[in-house]
Amino acid sequence: MMIKINVSLYGSLSRFGGGRHVAQLDIELEQGAGKAELLRQLGIPENERGYLFINAMLCEVPGISTGANELLKDGDHVGIFSVDRLFPFQYRDGLPISDGLRKTLKENGAMHHSYK
């Protein structure tokens, strides 16, 4: 059985969806697929992926990979920003975040303004 995911790609990542600045596309995945399969199908390299949201919940941030593969459901919306399209640091606090990101931040410390 297949599920359909709506994806928005921002900044330089829009090229993976045929856009110039923003791309919107619907992707079909096998039921039980997660964000790792979505990123693999889109062909987005880890070093180009910035913030990743699933249904407005922050799941990945630049410089930190959770390794979590949050499962996607039919009708989910995923927004993926390139590393050159970041939202201001001061707005990061208070956002709903996934369990995978929460666990990673607990193990590795808080988010930073930049990463090396």
N, C-alpha and C positions, 0 to 999 in steps of 0.2 A: 504494500500500500504506500502511496506517495502523499507527501504533504507539500503545501505551497507556502513559501516564505516571501514576504515583501522586503526588499533590501534597498537602502539608500546608501550610496557611496559618495563621499565628499572629498573635495580637494583633488590631489593627483590620483587618488584611488578611483575616481570616476572613470578613468580610462578602462578599467576592468569591466565596466558596464556600458561602454560606448559613449560616455559623456565627456564633457570638457571641464566642467566645474562641479556638477552634480549629476549623478545617474540614479535612476529608479528602475528596478527590475524585479520580476517575480522569478523565483528559483524553485524548482521542484527537487525534493530530496526524499530519500527513503524514510519512512516512519522510523523513529528512534535515532535519527541523525542529530548531531549537535553542532555547536559553532565551529568546531575543528573541521568537520566535513564541509560546512558551508565555505569556510576560508579556503580550504583545499580546492573545492570546486570552482571558486572564483579565481584562484591562482594568486591570491594576495600574499606577498612575502611578509614574514613576521616583522622585519625591520622597517616596513612601510606602514604597518597598522598602528594607528593611534588609539583613540578612544573607541570602544565598541559597546553599543547599547543593545539590549534585547528588551523590547517593549518598555522603553524609557528607563530600564535598570542598567546601571553601569556594570559591565562584566570584565572589561579589559582596559588597561591604561598603558600609555607608551612607556617603554622601559621596564615593564613588569608583565611577565606572562604567567598567568595563574596555572596553566596546564589543565584547568578544569574544562570539561566539554559539556557545558550546559545544553540540555536537550531542547530541541525546538519543537513547537507544535504548529499544526496547520493554522495559518492566519497570523503567525507572529510577524512582527516588524523588527528588522535589525538595521541599525544605523552604524556605519563604520566610517571613521574619520581618518584621513591621512595624518602623518606626524606633523605636517606643516599646517594643519587646521586644528588648533587646540583651543579649548575655551579657557577663559581666565582662571588662574590658579585659585583665586579667592572664592570661586563658586563651587569648588569641589566638595567642600564640607556640606553634609546634610543630604547628599544625593542618595537615593536608594541604590544599594550595591548588591551584587550576587553573593551567594554563600562562598563560591570559589574565590572571588576577589577578597572578600572579608577574611577568609582563612589565610590567603597569601600575604595580605597586609599585616595580619597578626604575627605571622612567622618572620616577615622581612622588614617590618617597620612601615611607617606612614609614607604616603605619596610625597614626592619632592617636586620642586619646580622643574628640574632637569635631571637627566641621567646620563652617565658616561658609559 
